[in-house]
Amino acid sequence: MTQFRMWPAAIATLMLLTPTLITTSSFAQEPSTAQPSTRRTPKRQTHAVSGVIFETPMGFSEVKSLGNDTVGVVAQKDSRTLKIRMAILNPEWPELVNMADEELLSYAKTTYLSINAPAREYHQRRFLGQTLTGEVQYKRTNRGYTVVEIYLLPLSNGTKVVLALEADTDLPLPQVEYAFRTVSNTMREDPEFLKKIKKKR
């Protein structure tokens, strides 16, 4: 398991040392050109999920159910996958009313991600203008392991969204980090969704 514990540290190092992350895989990759002056903006997909809008590199699916009342998008190459998974936590649900964020995250990872273990590590990313600390977990699969970063996103209307960034550990780190960073850098609230939620209350 030692090799997997290095994942967030390796991602952080790549972010510091590699200003432009380039991969050779056919999905979730950042295009490059020979001359920086002629660089074109990478093509991206836009998704609306659980009250937020974000972009991903090309190659991700349309928004779909991912099980356990979660929805999101998936990119797959051979048997290896990247997933952006979300679920809404309504603060008015009785069982959640008095929970602190740490308890909410624990509830969410058990309920929606079937993870009962304490955090292996912690990792920070910026979402919606805030620096958030998320848990890092490792899930055993029939192909090996999947690393999962789990965050609790607070929306302006009081709703909180559980976000899981998931990647098989045999995927190239630059590819994974570029995809995850694209999601975090482009994420914004979905005003139409929040408007609908407000009307229901």
C-alpha positions as a printed NumPy array, in Angstrom:
array([[  0.   ,   0.   ,   0.   ],
       [  3.018,   2.32 ,   0.378],
       [  3.012,   3.14 ,  -3.318],
       [ -0.598,   4.335,  -3.142],
       [  0.036,   6.593,  -0.141],
       [  2.29 ,   8.696,  -2.343],
       [ -0.584,   9.634,  -4.69 ],
       [ -1.615,  13.065,  -3.245],
       [  2.016,  13.999,  -2.612],
       [  2.884,  13.101,  -6.188],
       [ -0.055,  15.144,  -7.471],
       [  1.041,  18.139,  -5.424],
       [  4.599,  17.821,  -6.736],
       [  3.36 ,  17.632, -10.321],
       [  1.274,  20.745,  -9.829],
       [  4.329,  22.663,  -8.605],
       [  6.85 ,  21.376, -11.127],
       [  4.704,  20.965, -14.239],
       [  2.951,  24.177, -15.368],
       [  1.323,  22.409, -18.324],
       [  0.369,  18.772, -17.815],
       [  0.496,  16.744, -21.016],
       [ -0.476,  13.092, -21.423],
       [ -0.493,  10.614, -24.273],
       [ -3.781,   8.909, -23.468],
       [ -6.736,   9.383, -25.806],
       [ -9.098,  10.698, -23.142],
       [ -8.983,  13.433, -20.521],
       [ -5.86 ,  14.932, -21.973],
       [ -4.636,  18.472, -22.429],
       [ -3.785,  19.182, -26.083],
       [ -0.464,  20.824, -26.843],
       [  1.108,  22.578, -29.787],
       [  4.701,  23.089, -30.812],
       [  4.639,  26.861, -30.313],
       [  3.097,  28.447, -27.19 ],
       [  2.108,  31.523, -29.198],
       [ -0.276,  29.435, -31.296],
       [ -1.693,  27.364, -28.417],
       [ -5.403,  26.755, -28.781],
       [ -7.794,  26.521, -25.871],
       [ -8.301,  22.81 , -25.071],
       [-11.708,  21.464, -26.005],
       [-13.844,  20.736, -22.973],
       [-17.238,  19.386, -22.048],
       [-19.64 ,  21.245, -19.764],
       [-21.783,  19.392, -17.23 ],
       [-24.517,  20.443, -14.786],
       [-24.73 ,  18.17 , -11.736],
       [-26.356,  18.6  ,  -8.307],
       [-26.469,  22.382,  -8.311],
       [-23.092,  23.09 ,  -9.89 ],
       [-21.745,  23.498, -13.406],
       [-18.216,  22.406, -14.296],
       [-16.073,  21.433, -17.24 ],
       [-14.027,  18.333, -17.957],
       [-11.575,  17.409, -20.686],
       [-13.15 ,  15.68 , -23.677],
       [-13.93 ,  11.999, -23.329],
       [-16.305,  12.043, -20.372],
       [-19.827,  10.636, -20.501],
       [-23.045,  12.566, -20.215],
       [-24.378,  12.979, -16.664],
       [-25.772,   9.666, -15.426],
       [-26.611,   7.713, -12.303],
       [-23.53 ,   6.204, -10.65 ],
       [-25.35 ,   4.255,  -7.958],
       [-26.145,   4.898,  -4.29 ],
       [-28.149,   8.035,  -5.174],
       [-25.115,   9.666,  -6.767],
       [-24.845,  11.141, -10.247],
       [-21.864,  12.243, -12.291],
       [-19.682,  11.717, -15.324],
       [-17.173,   9.026, -16.251],
       [-14.212,   8.763, -18.609],
       [-13.02 ,   5.287, -19.472],
       [ -9.998,   3.964, -21.332],
       [ -9.809,   0.18 , -21.546],
       [-10.663,  -0.922, -17.988],
       [ -9.376,   2.257, -16.299],
       [-11.777,   4.984, -15.217],
       [-12.005,   8.537, -13.937],
       [-15.236,   9.529, -12.173],
       [-16.667,  12.819, -10.964],
       [-19.458,  11.795,  -8.591],
       [-21.874,  13.97 ,  -6.571],
       [-24.801,  13.795,  -4.179],
       [-26.853,  16.537,  -2.528],
       [-27.123,  16.852,   1.254],
       [-30.156,  18.945,   2.108],
       [-29.547,  20.775,   5.44 ],
       [-33.235,  20.409,   6.275],
       [-33.08 ,  16.614,   6.411],
       [-33.775,  15.765,  10.093],
       [-30.85 ,  13.362,  10.459],
       [-28.418,  16.014,   9.197],
       [-29.647,  19.12 ,  11.025],
       [-27.222,  19.049,  13.951],
       [-24.227,  17.534,  12.176],
       [-20.946,  19.421,  11.852],
       [-19.181,  19.295,   8.5  ],
       [-16.848,  16.526,   9.673],
       [-19.837,  14.4  ,  10.662],
       [-21.6  ,  15.2  ,   7.382],
       [-18.58 ,  14.063,   5.409],
       [-18.396,  10.85 ,   7.411],
       [-22.125,  10.259,   6.835],
       [-21.766,  10.992,   3.117],
       [-18.802,   8.742,   2.43 ],
       [-20.557,   5.838,   4.153],
       [-23.98 ,   6.431,   2.597],
       [-22.994,   7.359,  -0.945],
       [-19.528,   5.863,  -1.432],
       [-19.678,   2.778,   0.814],
       [-16.485,   3.838,   2.609],
       [-16.358,   3.26 ,   6.353],
       [-12.658,   3.817,   7.018],
       [-11.14 ,   6.983,   8.521],
       [ -9.285,   9.28 ,   6.134],
       [ -5.93 ,   7.938,   4.938],
       [ -4.723,  11.438,   4.103],
       [ -6.08 ,  14.918,   3.41 ],
       [ -5.817,  17.019,   0.274],
       [ -6.787,  20.612,  -0.531],
       [ -8.362,  22.025,  -3.679],
       [-10.198,  25.225,  -4.535],
       [-13.876,  24.956,  -5.39 ],
       [-16.345,  27.817,  -5.813],
       [-13.774,  30.377,  -4.631],
       [-12.922,  28.499,  -1.439],
       [-10.012,  26.272,  -0.455],
       [-11.549,  23.05 ,   0.841],
       [ -9.887,  20.152,   2.605],
       [-10.99 ,  16.732,   1.458],
       [-10.375,  13.184,   2.615],
       [ -8.288,  10.799,   0.562],
       [ -9.395,   7.165,   0.52 ],
       [ -8.353,   4.028,  -1.353],
       [-10.937,   1.494,  -2.489],
       [ -9.994,  -2.01 ,  -3.558],
       [-11.527,  -3.06 ,  -6.892],
       [-11.31 ,  -6.209,  -8.966],
       [ -8.643,  -4.42 , -11.042],
       [ -6.559,  -3.058,  -8.174],
       [ -7.217,   0.189,  -6.307],
       [ -9.102,   3.421,  -6.854],
       [ -8.043,   6.635,  -5.136],
       [-10.953,   8.815,  -3.996],
       [-10.823,  12.457,  -2.939],
       [-13.982,  13.447,  -1.046],
       [-15.078,  17.052,  -0.493],
       [-18.105,  18.795,   0.989],
       [-19.103,  21.76 ,  -1.194],
       [-21.207,  24.482,   0.479],
       [-23.61 ,  26.22 ,  -1.906],
       [-24.93 ,  29.737,  -1.371],
       [-28.465,  28.552,  -0.526],
       [-27.3  ,  26.39 ,   2.388],
       [-27.289,  23.137,   0.437],
       [-24.143,  21.031,   0.636],
       [-22.919,  18.748,  -2.114],
       [-20.719,  15.712,  -1.635],
       [-18.086,  15.562,  -4.372],
       [-15.957,  12.493,  -5.021],
       [-13.06 ,  12.627,  -7.488],
       [-12.17 ,   9.02 ,  -8.304],
       [ -9.381,   7.536, -10.396],
       [ -7.841,   4.114, -10.854],
       [ -4.328,   4.219,  -9.439],
       [ -2.698,   2.867, -12.61 ],
       [ -3.716,   5.959, -14.586],
       [ -0.931,   8.487, -15.283],
       [ -0.83 ,  11.105, -12.518],
       [ -0.587,  14.089, -14.905],
       [ -3.728,  12.935, -16.698],
       [ -5.645,  12.515, -13.452],
       [ -4.502,  15.822, -12.019],
       [ -5.319,  17.722, -15.204],
       [ -8.87 ,  16.323, -15.201],
       [ -9.435,  17.033, -11.498],
       [ -7.922,  20.494, -11.743],
       [-10.133,  21.318, -14.736],
       [-13.191,  20.414, -12.659],
       [-12.122,  22.541,  -9.678],
       [-11.033,  25.549, -11.755],
       [-14.243,  25.734, -13.8  ],
       [-16.836,  24.903, -11.15 ],
       [-19.613,  27.427, -10.479],
       [-23.098,  27.344,  -9.018],
       [-26.05 ,  26.556, -11.267],
       [-28.499,  29.467, -10.731],
       [-31.42 ,  27.675, -12.372],
       [-31.018,  24.651, -10.124],
       [-30.745,  26.792,  -6.994],
       [-33.821,  28.728,  -8.058],
       [-35.819,  25.494,  -8.308],
       [-34.638,  24.36 ,  -4.892],
       [-35.666,  27.697,  -3.38 ],
       [-39.157,  27.481,  -4.894],
       [-39.726,  24.06 ,  -3.355],
       [-39.098,  25.322,   0.156]])
